[in-house]
Amino acid sequence: MSYYQYGISPDLVERIKLKMKNPVAKERMKRALEGVTKYDLQDRTKVRNLIKSSAVILNEKLTAAQEEQIIQFVIAQKIDPKNTLHLIRLWSMFR
């Protein structure tokens, strides 16, 4: 299932992908996500906090609706950051 089915704008995704090419931003994001577990990514509160901190790192202004769409997307994907297949699936979704 793709992110646009959750109402996430392709323009937003492209802006974020471009910002993530900046090595400084990429390292800050890695540090922010360090130690995140699959259980954290199923908790709405923790996902909301991760999204807000990520938006600050990337200097991206998200509306409440965008935040909610991203939260729903992340929870629906049932991501396990320790599972290589999950990470490959996500990578291919955002290539």
Distance bins in CASP14 RR format, pairs under 12 A and 6 or more apart:
PFRMAT RR
TARGET T0000
AUTHOR 0000-0000-0000
RMODE 2
METHOD distances of the structure
MODEL  1
1 7 0 0 0 0 0 1 0 0 0 0 0
1 8 0 0 0 0 0 1 0 0 0 0 0
1 72 0 0 0 0 0 1 0 0 0 0 0
1 73 0 0 0 0 1 0 0 0 0 0 0
1 76 1 0 0 1 0 0 0 0 0 0 0
1 77 1 0 0 1 0 0 0 0 0 0 0
1 78 0 0 0 0 0 1 0 0 0 0 0
1 89 0 0 0 0 0 1 0 0 0 0 0
1 90 0 0 0 0 0 1 0 0 0 0 0
1 93 0 0 0 0 1 0 0 0 0 0 0
2 8 0 0 0 0 1 0 0 0 0 0 0
2 10 0 0 0 0 1 0 0 0 0 0 0
2 13 0 0 0 0 0 1 0 0 0 0 0
2 73 0 0 0 0 1 0 0 0 0 0 0
2 76 0 0 0 0 0 1 0 0 0 0 0
2 77 0 0 0 0 0 1 0 0 0 0 0
2 89 0 0 0 0 0 1 0 0 0 0 0
2 90 0 0 0 0 0 1 0 0 0 0 0
2 92 0 0 0 0 0 1 0 0 0 0 0
2 93 1 0 0 1 0 0 0 0 0 0 0
2 94 0 0 0 0 1 0 0 0 0 0 0
2 95 0 0 0 0 0 1 0 0 0 0 0
3 9 0 0 0 0 1 0 0 0 0 0 0
3 10 0 0 0 0 1 0 0 0 0 0 0
3 11 0 0 0 0 0 1 0 0 0 0 0
3 12 0 0 0 0 1 0 0 0 0 0 0
3 13 1 0 0 1 0 0 0 0 0 0 0
3 14 0 0 0 0 0 1 0 0 0 0 0
3 16 0 0 0 0 0 1 0 0 0 0 0
3 17 0 0 0 0 0 1 0 0 0 0 0
3 66 0 0 0 0 0 1 0 0 0 0 0
3 69 0 0 0 0 1 0 0 0 0 0 0
3 70 0 0 0 0 1 0 0 0 0 0 0
3 72 0 0 0 0 0 1 0 0 0 0 0
3 73 1 0 1 0 0 0 0 0 0 0 0
3 74 0 0 0 0 1 0 0 0 0 0 0
3 76 0 0 0 0 0 1 0 0 0 0 0
3 77 0 0 0 0 1 0 0 0 0 0 0
3 90 0 0 0 0 1 0 0 0 0 0 0
3 93 1 0 0 1 0 0 0 0 0 0 0
3 94 1 0 0 1 0 0 0 0 0 0 0
4 10 1 0 0 1 0 0 0 0 0 0 0
4 11 0 0 0 0 0 1 0 0 0 0 0
4 12 0 0 0 0 0 1 0 0 0 0 0
4 13 0 0 0 0 1 0 0 0 0 0 0
4 14 0 0 0 0 0 1 0 0 0 0 0
4 69 0 0 0 0 1 0 0 0 0 0 0
4 73 0 0 0 0 1 0 0 0 0 0 0
4 93 0 0 0 0 0 1 0 0 0 0 0
4 94 0 0 0 0 0 1 0 0 0 0 0
5 69 0 0 0 0 0 1 0 0 0 0 0
5 72 0 0 0 0 0 1 0 0 0 0 0
5 73 0 0 0 0 1 0 0 0 0 0 0
5 76 0 0 0 0 1 0 0 0 0 0 0
5 77 0 0 0 0 0 1 0 0 0 0 0
5 93 0 0 0 0 0 1 0 0 0 0 0
6 12 0 0 0 0 0 1 0 0 0 0 0
6 13 0 0 0 0 0 1 0 0 0 0 0
6 65 0 0 0 0 0 1 0 0 0 0 0
6 66 0 0 0 0 0 1 0 0 0 0 0
6 67 0 0 0 0 0 1 0 0 0 0 0
6 68 0 0 0 0 1 0 0 0 0 0 0
6 69 1 0 1 0 0 0 0 0 0 0 0
6 70 1 0 0 1 0 0 0 0 0 0 0
6 71 0 0 0 0 1 0 0 0 0 0 0
6 72 1 0 1 0 0 0 0 0 0 0 0
6 73 1 0 1 0 0 0 0 0 0 0 0
6 74 0 0 0 0 1 0 0 0 0 0 0
6 75 0 0 0 0 0 1 0 0 0 0 0
6 76 1 0 0 1 0 0 0 0 0 0 0
6 77 0 0 0 0 1 0 0 0 0 0 0
6 93 0 0 0 0 0 1 0 0 0 0 0
7 13 0 0 0 0 0 1 0 0 0 0 0
7 63 0 0 0 0 0 1 0 0 0 0 0
7 65 0 0 0 0 1 0 0 0 0 0 0
7 66 0 0 0 0 1 0 0 0 0 0 0
7 68 0 0 0 0 0 1 0 0 0 0 0
7 69 1 0 1 0 0 0 0 0 0 0 0
7 70 0 0 0 0 1 0 0 0 0 0 0
7 72 0 0 0 0 1 0 0 0 0 0 0
7 73 0 0 0 0 1 0 0 0 0 0 0
8 14 0 0 0 0 0 1 0 0 0 0 0
8 15 0 0 0 0 0 1 0 0 0 0 0
8 16 0 0 0 0 1 0 0 0 0 0 0
8 51 0 0 0 0 0 1 0 0 0 0 0
8 62 0 0 0 0 0 1 0 0 0 0 0
8 63 0 0 0 0 0 1 0 0 0 0 0
8 65 0 0 0 0 0 1 0 0 0 0 0
8 66 1 0 0 1 0 0 0 0 0 0 0
8 67 0 0 0 0 0 1 0 0 0 0 0
8 68 0 0 0 0 0 1 0 0 0 0 0
8 69 1 0 1 0 0 0 0 0 0 0 0
8 70 1 0 0 1 0 0 0 0 0 0 0
8 71 0 0 0 0 0 1 0 0 0 0 0
8 72 0 0 0 0 1 0 0 0 0 0 0
8 73 1 0 0 1 0 0 0 0 0 0 0
8 74 0 0 0 0 0 1 0 0 0 0 0
8 76 0 0 0 0 0 1 0 0 0 0 0
8 77 0 0 0 0 0 1 0 0 0 0 0
8 93 0 0 0 0 0 1 0 0 0 0 0
8 94 0 0 0 0 0 1 0 0 0 0 0
9 15 0 0 0 0 1 0 0 0 0 0 0
9 16 0 0 0 0 0 1 0 0 0 0 0
9 60 0 0 0 0 0 1 0 0 0 0 0
9 62 0 0 0 0 0 1 0 0 0 0 0
9 63 0 0 0 0 0 1 0 0 0 0 0
9 65 0 0 0 0 0 1 0 0 0 0 0
9 66 1 0 0 1 0 0 0 0 0 0 0
9 69 0 0 0 0 1 0 0 0 0 0 0
9 70 0 0 0 0 0 1 0 0 0 0 0
9 73 0 0 0 0 0 1 0 0 0 0 0
10 16 0 0 0 0 0 1 0 0 0 0 0
10 17 0 0 0 0 0 1 0 0 0 0 0
10 93 0 0 0 0 0 1 0 0 0 0 0
10 94 0 0 0 0 0 1 0 0 0 0 0
11 17 0 0 0 0 0 1 0 0 0 0 0
11 18 0 0 0 0 0 1 0 0 0 0 0
11 60 0 0 0 0 0 1 0 0 0 0 0
11 66 0 0 0 0 0 1 0 0 0 0 0
12 18 0 0 0 0 0 1 0 0 0 0 0
12 19 0 0 0 0 0 1 0 0 0 0 0
12 51 0 0 0 0 0 1 0 0 0 0 0
12 55 0 0 0 0 0 1 0 0 0 0 0
12 58 0 0 0 0 0 1 0 0 0 0 0
12 60 1 0 0 1 0 0 0 0 0 0 0
12 61 0 0 0 0 0 1 0 0 0 0 0
12 62 0 0 0 0 1 0 0 0 0 0 0
12 63 0 0 0 0 0 1 0 0 0 0 0
12 65 0 0 0 0 0 1 0 0 0 0 0
12 66 1 0 0 1 0 0 0 0 0 0 0
12 67 0 0 0 0 0 1 0 0 0 0 0
12 69 0 0 0 0 1 0 0 0 0 0 0
12 70 0 0 0 0 1 0 0 0 0 0 0
12 73 0 0 0 0 0 1 0 0 0 0 0
12 94 0 0 0 0 0 1 0 0 0 0 0
13 19 0 0 0 0 0 1 0 0 0 0 0
13 20 0 0 0 0 0 1 0 0 0 0 0
13 58 0 0 0 0 0 1 0 0 0 0 0
13 60 0 0 0 0 0 1 0 0 0 0 0
13 66 0 0 0 0 0 1 0 0 0 0 0
13 69 0 0 0 0 0 1 0 0 0 0 0
13 70 0 0 0 0 0 1 0 0 0 0 0
13 73 0 0 0 0 0 1 0 0 0 0 0
13 93 0 0 0 0 1 0 0 0 0 0 0
13 94 1 0 0 1 0 0 0 0 0 0 0
13 95 0 0 0 0 0 1 0 0 0 0 0
14 20 0 0 0 0 0 1 0 0 0 0 0
14 21 0 0 0 0 0 1 0 0 0 0 0
14 60 0 0 0 0 0 1 0 0 0 0 0
14 94 0 0 0 0 1 0 0 0 0 0 0
14 95 0 0 0 0 0 1 0 0 0 0 0
15 21 0 0 0 0 0 1 0 0 0 0 0
15 25 0 0 0 0 0 1 0 0 0 0 0
15 55 0 0 0 0 0 1 0 0 0 0 0
15 58 0 0 0 0 1 0 0 0 0 0 0
15 59 0 0 0 0 0 1 0 0 0 0 0
15 60 1 0 0 1 0 0 0 0 0 0 0
15 61 0 0 0 0 0 1 0 0 0 0 0
15 62 0 0 0 0 0 1 0 0 0 0 0
15 66 0 0 0 0 0 1 0 0 0 0 0
16 22 0 0 0 0 0 1 0 0 0 0 0
16 25 0 0 0 0 1 0 0 0 0 0 0
16 26 0 0 0 0 0 1 0 0 0 0 0
16 29 0 0 0 0 1 0 0 0 0 0 0
16 51 0 0 0 0 0 1 0 0 0 0 0
16 54 0 0 0 0 1 0 0 0 0 0 0
16 55 0 0 0 0 1 0 0 0 0 0 0
16 57 0 0 0 0 0 1 0 0 0 0 0
16 58 1 0 0 1 0 0 0 0 0 0 0
16 59 0 0 0 0 0 1 0 0 0 0 0
16 60 1 0 0 1 0 0 0 0 0 0 0
16 62 0 0 0 0 0 1 0 0 0 0 0
16 66 0 0 0 0 0 1 0 0 0 0 0
16 70 0 0 0 0 0 1 0 0 0 0 0
16 94 0 0 0 0 1 0 0 0 0 0 0
17 25 0 0 0 0 0 1 0 0 0 0 0
17 26 0 0 0 0 0 1 0 0 0 0 0
17 29 0 0 0 0 0 1 0 0 0 0 0
17 58 0 0 0 0 0 1 0 0 0 0 0
17 60 0 0 0 0 0 1 0 0 0 0 0
17 91 0 0 0 0 0 1 0 0 0 0 0
17 93 0 0 0 0 0 1 0 0 0 0 0
17 94 1 0 0 1 0 0 0 0 0 0 0
17 95 0 0 0 0 1 0 0 0 0 0 0
18 25 0 0 0 0 0 1 0 0 0 0 0
18 26 0 0 0 0 0 1 0 0 0 0 0
18 58 0 0 0 0 1 0 0 0 0 0 0
18 59 0 0 0 0 0 1 0 0 0 0 0
18 60 0 0 0 0 0 1 0 0 0 0 0
19 25 1 0 1 0 0 0 0 0 0 0 0
19 26 0 0 0 0 1 0 0 0 0 0 0
19 28 0 0 0 0 0 1 0 0 0 0 0
19 29 0 0 0 0 1 0 0 0 0 0 0
19 54 0 0 0 0 0 1 0 0 0 0 0
19 55 0 0 0 0 0 1 0 0 0 0 0
19 57 0 0 0 0 1 0 0 0 0 0 0
19 58 1 0 1 0 0 0 0 0 0 0 0
19 59 1 0 0 1 0 0 0 0 0 0 0
19 60 1 0 0 1 0 0 0 0 0 0 0
20 26 1 0 1 0 0 0 0 0 0 0 0
20 27 0 0 0 0 0 1 0 0 0 0 0
20 28 0 0 0 0 0 1 0 0 0 0 0
20 29 1 0 0 1 0 0 0 0 0 0 0
20 30 0 0 0 0 0 1 0 0 0 0 0
20 33 0 0 0 0 0 1 0 0 0 0 0
20 54 0 0 0 0 1 0 0 0 0 0 0
20 57 0 0 0 0 1 0 0 0 0 0 0
20 58 1 0 0 1 0 0 0 0 0 0 0
20 60 0 0 0 0 0 1 0 0 0 0 0
20 91 0 0 0 0 0 1 0 0 0 0 0
20 94 0 0 0 0 1 0 0 0 0 0 0
21 29 0 0 0 0 0 1 0 0 0 0 0
21 58 0 0 0 0 0 1 0 0 0 0 0
22 28 0 0 0 0 1 0 0 0 0 0 0
22 29 0 0 0 0 1 0 0 0 0 0 0
22 57 0 0 0 0 0 1 0 0 0 0 0
22 58 0 0 0 0 1 0 0 0 0 0 0
22 59 0 0 0 0 0 1 0 0 0 0 0
23 29 0 0 0 0 0 1 0 0 0 0 0
23 30 0 0 0 0 0 1 0 0 0 0 0
24 30 0 0 0 0 0 1 0 0 0 0 0
24 31 0 0 0 0 0 1 0 0 0 0 0
24 57 0 0 0 0 1 0 0 0 0 0 0
24 58 0 0 0 0 0 1 0 0 0 0 0
24 59 0 0 0 0 0 1 0 0 0 0 0
25 31 0 0 0 0 0 1 0 0 0 0 0
25 32 0 0 0 0 0 1 0 0 0 0 0
25 54 0 0 0 0 1 0 0 0 0 0 0
25 55 0 0 0 0 0 1 0 0 0 0 0
25 56 0 0 0 0 0 1 0 0 0 0 0
25 57 1 0 0 1 0 0 0 0 0 0 0
25 58 1 0 1 0 0 0 0 0 0 0 0
25 59 0 0 0 0 1 0 0 0 0 0 0
25 60 0 0 0 0 0 1 0 0 0 0 0
26 32 0 0 0 0 0 1 0 0 0 0 0
26 33 0 0 0 0 0 1 0 0 0 0 0
26 54 0 0 0 0 0 1 0 0 0 0 0
26 57 0 0 0 0 1 0 0 0 0 0 0
26 58 0 0 0 0 1 0 0 0 0 0 0
27 33 0 0 0 0 0 1 0 0 0 0 0
27 34 0 0 0 0 0 1 0 0 0 0 0
27 57 0 0 0 0 1 0 0 0 0 0 0
28 34 0 0 0 0 0 1 0 0 0 0 0
28 53 0 0 0 0 1 0 0 0 0 0 0
28 54 0 0 0 0 1 0 0 0 0 0 0
28 56 0 0 0 0 1 0 0 0 0 0 0
28 57 1 0 1 0 0 0 0 0 0 0 0
28 58 0 0 0 0 1 0 0 0 0 0 0
28 59 0 0 0 0 0 1 0 0 0 0 0
29 36 0 0 0 0 0 1 0 0 0 0 0
29 50 0 0 0 0 0 1 0 0 0 0 0
29 51 0 0 0 0 0 1 0 0 0 0 0
29 53 0 0 0 0 1 0 0 0 0 0 0
29 54 1 0 0 1 0 0 0 0 0 0 0
29 55 0 0 0 0 0 1 0 0 0 0 0
29 56 0 0 0 0 0 1 0 0 0 0 0
29 57 1 0 1 0 0 0 0 0 0 0 0
29 58 1 0 0 1 0 0 0 0 0 0 0
29 60 0 0 0 0 0 1 0 0 0 0 0
30 36 0 0 0 0 0 1 0 0 0 0 0
30 54 0 0 0 0 0 1 0 0 0 0 0
30 57 0 0 0 0 0 1 0 0 0 0 0
30 81 0 0 0 0 0 1 0 0 0 0 0
31 53 0 0 0 0 0 1 0 0 0 0 0
31 54 0 0 0 0 0 1 0 0 0 0 0
31 57 0 0 0 0 1 0 0 0 0 0 0
32 40 0 0 0 0 0 1 0 0 0 0 0
32 49 0 0 0 0 1 0 0 0 0 0 0
32 50 1 0 0 1 0 0 0 0 0 0 0
32 51 0 0 0 0 0 1 0 0 0 0 0
32 52 0 0 0 0 0 1 0 0 0 0 0
32 53 1 0 1 0 0 0 0 0 0 0 0
32 54 1 0 0 1 0 0 0 0 0 0 0
32 55 0 0 0 0 0 1 0 0 0 0 0
32 56 0 0 0 0 1 0 0 0 0 0 0
32 57 1 0 0 1 0 0 0 0 0 0 0
32 58 0 0 0 0 0 1 0 0 0 0 0
33 40 0 0 0 0 1 0 0 0 0 0 0
33 41 0 0 0 0 1 0 0 0 0 0 0
33 46 0 0 0 0 0 1 0 0 0 0 0
33 47 0 0 0 0 0 1 0 0 0 0 0
33 49 0 0 0 0 0 1 0 0 0 0 0
33 50 1 0 0 1 0 0 0 0 0 0 0
33 51 0 0 0 0 0 1 0 0 0 0 0
33 53 0 0 0 0 1 0 0 0 0 0 0
33 54 0 0 0 0 1 0 0 0 0 0 0
33 57 0 0 0 0 0 1 0 0 0 0 0
33 74 0 0 0 0 0 1 0 0 0 0 0
33 79 0 0 0 0 0 1 0 0 0 0 0
33 81 1 0 0 1 0 0 0 0 0 0 0
33 87 0 0 0 0 0 1 0 0 0 0 0
34 40 0 0 0 0 0 1 0 0 0 0 0
34 50 0 0 0 0 0 1 0 0 0 0 0
34 81 0 0 0 0 1 0 0 0 0 0 0
35 41 0 0 0 0 0 1 0 0 0 0 0
35 46 0 0 0 0 0 1 0 0 0 0 0
35 50 0 0 0 0 0 1 0 0 0 0 0
35 81 1 0 0 1 0 0 0 0 0 0 0
35 82 0 0 0 0 1 0 0 0 0 0 0
36 42 0 0 0 0 0 1 0 0 0 0 0
36 43 0 0 0 0 0 1 0 0 0 0 0
36 46 0 0 0 0 1 0 0 0 0 0 0
36 47 0 0 0 0 1 0 0 0 0 0 0
36 49 0 0 0 0 0 1 0 0 0 0 0
36 50 1 0 0 1 0 0 0 0 0 0 0
36 53 0 0 0 0 0 1 0 0 0 0 0
36 54 0 0 0 0 0 1 0 0 0 0 0
36 74 0 0 0 0 0 1 0 0 0 0 0
36 79 0 0 0 0 1 0 0 0 0 0 0
36 80 0 0 0 0 0 1 0 0 0 0 0
36 81 1 0 1 0 0 0 0 0 0 0 0
36 82 0 0 0 0 1 0 0 0 0 0 0
37 43 0 0 0 0 1 0 0 0 0 0 0
37 46 0 0 0 0 1 0 0 0 0 0 0
37 47 0 0 0 0 0 1 0 0 0 0 0
37 50 0 0 0 0 0 1 0 0 0 0 0
37 79 0 0 0 0 0 1 0 0 0 0 0
37 80 0 0 0 0 1 0 0 0 0 0 0
37 81 1 0 0 1 0 0 0 0 0 0 0
37 82 1 0 0 1 0 0 0 0 0 0 0
37 83 0 0 0 0 0 1 0 0 0 0 0
38 46 0 0 0 0 0 1 0 0 0 0 0
38 47 0 0 0 0 0 1 0 0 0 0 0
38 74 0 0 0 0 0 1 0 0 0 0 0
38 75 0 0 0 0 0 1 0 0 0 0 0
38 77 0 0 0 0 0 1 0 0 0 0 0
38 78 1 0 0 1 0 0 0 0 0 0 0
38 79 1 0 0 1 0 0 0 0 0 0 0
38 80 1 0 1 0 0 0 0 0 0 0 0
38 81 1 0 0 1 0 0 0 0 0 0 0
38 82 1 0 0 1 0 0 0 0 0 0 0
38 83 1 0 0 1 0 0 0 0 0 0 0
38 86 0 0 0 0 1 0 0 0 0 0 0
38 87 0 0 0 0 0 1 0 0 0 0 0
39 46 0 0 0 0 1 0 0 0 0 0 0
39 47 0 0 0 0 0 1 0 0 0 0 0
39 75 0 0 0 0 0 1 0 0 0 0 0
39 78 0 0 0 0 0 1 0 0 0 0 0
39 79 0 0 0 0 0 1 0 0 0 0 0
39 80 0 0 0 0 1 0 0 0 0 0 0
39 81 0 0 0 0 0 1 0 0 0 0 0
39 82 0 0 0 0 0 1 0 0 0 0 0
40 46 1 0 1 0 0 0 0 0 0 0 0
40 47 1 0 0 1 0 0 0 0 0 0 0
40 48 0 0 0 0 0 1 0 0 0 0 0
40 49 0 0 0 0 1 0 0 0 0 0 0
40 50 1 0 0 1 0 0 0 0 0 0 0
40 74 0 0 0 0 0 1 0 0 0 0 0
40 75 0 0 0 0 0 1 0 0 0 0 0
40 79 0 0 0 0 1 0 0 0 0 0 0
40 80 0 0 0 0 0 1 0 0 0 0 0
40 81 0 0 0 0 1 0 0 0 0 0 0
40 82 0 0 0 0 0 1 0 0 0 0 0
41 47 1 0 0 1 0 0 0 0 0 0 0
41 48 0 0 0 0 0 1 0 0 0 0 0
41 49 0 0 0 0 0 1 0 0 0 0 0
41 50 0 0 0 0 1 0 0 0 0 0 0
41 51 0 0 0 0 0 1 0 0 0 0 0
41 70 0 0 0 0 0 1 0 0 0 0 0
41 71 0 0 0 0 0 1 0 0 0 0 0
41 73 0 0 0 0 0 1 0 0 0 0 0
41 74 1 0 1 0 0 0 0 0 0 0 0
41 75 1 0 0 1 0 0 0 0 0 0 0
41 76 0 0 0 0 0 1 0 0 0 0 0
41 77 1 0 0 1 0 0 0 0 0 0 0
41 78 1 0 0 1 0 0 0 0 0 0 0
41 79 1 0 1 0 0 0 0 0 0 0 0
41 80 1 0 0 1 0 0 0 0 0 0 0
41 81 1 0 0 1 0 0 0 0 0 0 0
41 82 0 0 0 0 0 1 0 0 0 0 0
41 83 0 0 0 0 0 1 0 0 0 0 0
41 86 0 0 0 0 1 0 0 0 0 0 0
41 90 0 0 0 0 0 1 0 0 0 0 0
42 71 0 0 0 0 0 1 0 0 0 0 0
42 74 0 0 0 0 1 0 0 0 0 0 0
42 75 1 0 1 0 0 0 0 0 0 0 0
42 76 0 0 0 0 0 1 0 0 0 0 0
42 77 0 0 0 0 1 0 0 0 0 0 0
42 78 1 0 0 1 0 0 0 0 0 0 0
42 79 0 0 0 0 1 0 0 0 0 0 0
42 80 0 0 0 0 1 0 0 0 0 0 0
42 81 0 0 0 0 0 1 0 0 0 0 0
43 49 0 0 0 0 1 0 0 0 0 0 0
43 50 0 0 0 0 1 0 0 0 0 0 0
43 71 0 0 0 0 0 1 0 0 0 0 0
43 74 0 0 0 0 0 1 0 0 0 0 0
43 75 0 0 0 0 1 0 0 0 0 0 0
44 50 0 0 0 0 0 1 0 0 0 0 0
44 51 0 0 0 0 0 1 0 0 0 0 0
44 67 0 0 0 0 0 1 0 0 0 0 0
44 68 0 0 0 0 1 0 0 0 0 0 0
44 70 0 0 0 0 0 1 0 0 0 0 0
44 71 1 0 0 1 0 0 0 0 0 0 0
44 72 0 0 0 0 1 0 0 0 0 0 0
44 74 0 0 0 0 1 0 0 0 0 0 0
44 75 1 0 0 1 0 0 0 0 0 0 0
44 76 0 0 0 0 0 1 0 0 0 0 0
45 51 0 0 0 0 0 1 0 0 0 0 0
45 52 0 0 0 0 0 1 0 0 0 0 0
45 71 0 0 0 0 1 0 0 0 0 0 0
45 75 0 0 0 0 0 1 0 0 0 0 0
46 52 0 0 0 0 0 1 0 0 0 0 0
46 53 0 0 0 0 0 1 0 0 0 0 0
46 71 0 0 0 0 0 1 0 0 0 0 0
46 74 0 0 0 0 1 0 0 0 0 0 0
46 75 0 0 0 0 0 1 0 0 0 0 0
47 53 0 0 0 0 0 1 0 0 0 0 0
47 54 0 0 0 0 0 1 0 0 0 0 0
47 67 0 0 0 0 1 0 0 0 0 0 0
47 68 0 0 0 0 0 1 0 0 0 0 0
47 69 0 0 0 0 0 1 0 0 0 0 0
47 70 0 0 0 0 1 0 0 0 0 0 0
47 71 1 0 1 0 0 0 0 0 0 0 0
47 72 0 0 0 0 1 0 0 0 0 0 0
47 73 0 0 0 0 1 0 0 0 0 0 0
47 74 1 0 1 0 0 0 0 0 0 0 0
47 75 1 0 0 1 0 0 0 0 0 0 0
47 76 0 0 0 0 0 1 0 0 0 0 0
47 77 0 0 0 0 0 1 0 0 0 0 0
47 79 0 0 0 0 1 0 0 0 0 0 0
48 54 0 0 0 0 0 1 0 0 0 0 0
48 55 0 0 0 0 0 1 0 0 0 0 0
48 62 0 0 0 0 0 1 0 0 0 0 0
48 64 0 0 0 0 0 1 0 0 0 0 0
48 66 0 0 0 0 0 1 0 0 0 0 0
48 67 1 0 0 1 0 0 0 0 0 0 0
48 68 0 0 0 0 1 0 0 0 0 0 0
48 69 0 0 0 0 0 1 0 0 0 0 0
48 70 0 0 0 0 1 0 0 0 0 0 0
48 71 1 0 1 0 0 0 0 0 0 0 0
48 72 0 0 0 0 0 1 0 0 0 0 0
48 74 0 0 0 0 1 0 0 0 0 0 0
48 75 0 0 0 0 0 1 0 0 0 0 0
49 55 0 0 0 0 0 1 0 0 0 0 0
49 56 0 0 0 0 0 1 0 0 0 0 0
49 67 0 0 0 0 0 1 0 0 0 0 0
49 71 0 0 0 0 0 1 0 0 0 0 0
49 74 0 0 0 0 0 1 0 0 0 0 0
50 56 0 0 0 0 0 1 0 0 0 0 0
50 57 0 0 0 0 0 1 0 0 0 0 0
50 67 0 0 0 0 0 1 0 0 0 0 0
50 70 0 0 0 0 1 0 0 0 0 0 0
50 71 0 0 0 0 1 0 0 0 0 0 0
50 74 0 0 0 0 1 0 0 0 0 0 0
50 75 0 0 0 0 0 1 0 0 0 0 0
50 79 0 0 0 0 0 1 0 0 0 0 0
50 81 0 0 0 0 0 1 0 0 0 0 0
51 57 0 0 0 0 0 1 0 0 0 0 0
51 58 0 0 0 0 0 1 0 0 0 0 0
51 60 0 0 0 0 1 0 0 0 0 0 0
51 62 1 0 0 1 0 0 0 0 0 0 0
51 63 0 0 0 0 0 1 0 0 0 0 0
51 64 0 0 0 0 0 1 0 0 0 0 0
51 66 0 0 0 0 1 0 0 0 0 0 0
51 67 1 0 1 0 0 0 0 0 0 0 0
51 68 0 0 0 0 1 0 0 0 0 0 0
51 69 0 0 0 0 0 1 0 0 0 0 0
51 70 1 0 1 0 0 0 0 0 0 0 0
51 71 1 0 0 1 0 0 0 0 0 0 0
51 72 0 0 0 0 0 1 0 0 0 0 0
51 73 0 0 0 0 0 1 0 0 0 0 0
51 74 1 0 0 1 0 0 0 0 0 0 0
51 75 0 0 0 0 0 1 0 0 0 0 0
52 58 0 0 0 0 0 1 0 0 0 0 0
52 60 0 0 0 0 0 1 0 0 0 0 0
52 61 0 0 0 0 0 1 0 0 0 0 0
52 62 1 0 0 1 0 0 0 0 0 0 0
52 64 0 0 0 0 0 1 0 0 0 0 0
52 66 0 0 0 0 0 1 0 0 0 0 0
52 67 1 0 0 1 0 0 0 0 0 0 0
52 70 0 0 0 0 0 1 0 0 0 0 0
52 71 0 0 0 0 0 1 0 0 0 0 0
53 60 0 0 0 0 0 1 0 0 0 0 0
53 62 0 0 0 0 0 1 0 0 0 0 0
53 67 0 0 0 0 0 1 0 0 0 0 0
54 60 1 0 0 1 0 0 0 0 0 0 0
54 62 0 0 0 0 1 0 0 0 0 0 0
54 67 0 0 0 0 0 1 0 0 0 0 0
54 70 0 0 0 0 1 0 0 0 0 0 0
54 71 0 0 0 0 0 1 0 0 0 0 0
54 74 0 0 0 0 0 1 0 0 0 0 0
55 61 1 0 0 1 0 0 0 0 0 0 0
55 62 1 0 1 0 0 0 0 0 0 0 0
55 63 0 0 0 0 0 1 0 0 0 0 0
55 64 0 0 0 0 0 1 0 0 0 0 0
55 66 0 0 0 0 1 0 0 0 0 0 0
55 67 0 0 0 0 1 0 0 0 0 0 0
55 70 0 0 0 0 1 0 0 0 0 0 0
56 62 0 0 0 0 0 1 0 0 0 0 0
60 66 0 0 0 0 1 0 0 0 0 0 0
60 67 0 0 0 0 0 1 0 0 0 0 0
60 70 0 0 0 0 0 1 0 0 0 0 0
61 67 0 0 0 0 0 1 0 0 0 0 0
62 68 0 0 0 0 1 0 0 0 0 0 0
62 69 0 0 0 0 1 0 0 0 0 0 0
62 70 1 0 0 1 0 0 0 0 0 0 0
62 71 0 0 0 0 0 1 0 0 0 0 0
63 69 0 0 0 0 1 0 0 0 0 0 0
63 70 0 0 0 0 0 1 0 0 0 0 0
64 70 0 0 0 0 0 1 0 0 0 0 0
64 71 0 0 0 0 0 1 0 0 0 0 0
65 71 0 0 0 0 0 1 0 0 0 0 0
65 72 0 0 0 0 0 1 0 0 0 0 0
66 72 0 0 0 0 0 1 0 0 0 0 0
66 73 0 0 0 0 0 1 0 0 0 0 0
67 73 0 0 0 0 0 1 0 0 0 0 0
67 74 0 0 0 0 0 1 0 0 0 0 0
68 74 0 0 0 0 0 1 0 0 0 0 0
68 75 0 0 0 0 0 1 0 0 0 0 0
69 75 0 0 0 0 0 1 0 0 0 0 0
69 76 0 0 0 0 0 1 0 0 0 0 0
70 76 0 0 0 0 0 1 0 0 0 0 0
70 77 0 0 0 0 0 1 0 0 0 0 0
71 77 0 0 0 0 0 1 0 0 0 0 0
73 79 0 0 0 0 1 0 0 0 0 0 0
73 90 0 0 0 0 0 1 0 0 0 0 0
73 93 0 0 0 0 0 1 0 0 0 0 0
73 94 0 0 0 0 0 1 0 0 0 0 0
74 81 0 0 0 0 0 1 0 0 0 0 0
74 86 0 0 0 0 0 1 0 0 0 0 0
74 90 0 0 0 0 1 0 0 0 0 0 0
77 83 0 0 0 0 0 1 0 0 0 0 0
77 86 1 0 0 1 0 0 0 0 0 0 0
77 87 0 0 0 0 0 1 0 0 0 0 0
77 89 0 0 0 0 1 0 0 0 0 0 0
77 90 1 0 0 1 0 0 0 0 0 0 0
77 93 0 0 0 0 1 0 0 0 0 0 0
77 94 0 0 0 0 0 1 0 0 0 0 0
78 85 0 0 0 0 0 1 0 0 0 0 0
78 86 1 0 0 1 0 0 0 0 0 0 0
78 89 0 0 0 0 0 1 0 0 0 0 0
78 90 0 0 0 0 0 1 0 0 0 0 0
79 85 0 0 0 0 0 1 0 0 0 0 0
79 86 1 0 1 0 0 0 0 0 0 0 0
79 87 0 0 0 0 1 0 0 0 0 0 0
79 88 0 0 0 0 0 1 0 0 0 0 0
79 89 0 0 0 0 1 0 0 0 0 0 0
79 90 1 0 0 1 0 0 0 0 0 0 0
79 91 0 0 0 0 0 1 0 0 0 0 0
79 93 0 0 0 0 0 1 0 0 0 0 0
80 86 1 0 1 0 0 0 0 0 0 0 0
80 87 0 0 0 0 1 0 0 0 0 0 0
80 88 0 0 0 0 0 1 0 0 0 0 0
80 89 0 0 0 0 0 1 0 0 0 0 0
80 90 0 0 0 0 0 1 0 0 0 0 0
81 87 1 0 0 1 0 0 0 0 0 0 0
81 90 0 0 0 0 1 0 0 0 0 0 0
83 89 0 0 0 0 1 0 0 0 0 0 0
83 90 0 0 0 0 0 1 0 0 0 0 0
84 90 0 0 0 0 0 1 0 0 0 0 0
84 91 0 0 0 0 0 1 0 0 0 0 0
85 91 0 0 0 0 0 1 0 0 0 0 0
85 92 0 0 0 0 0 1 0 0 0 0 0
86 92 0 0 0 0 0 1 0 0 0 0 0
86 93 0 0 0 0 0 1 0 0 0 0 0
87 93 0 0 0 0 0 1 0 0 0 0 0
87 94 0 0 0 0 0 1 0 0 0 0 0
88 94 0 0 0 0 0 1 0 0 0 0 0
88 95 0 0 0 0 0 1 0 0 0 0 0
89 95 0 0 0 0 0 1 0 0 0 0 0
END
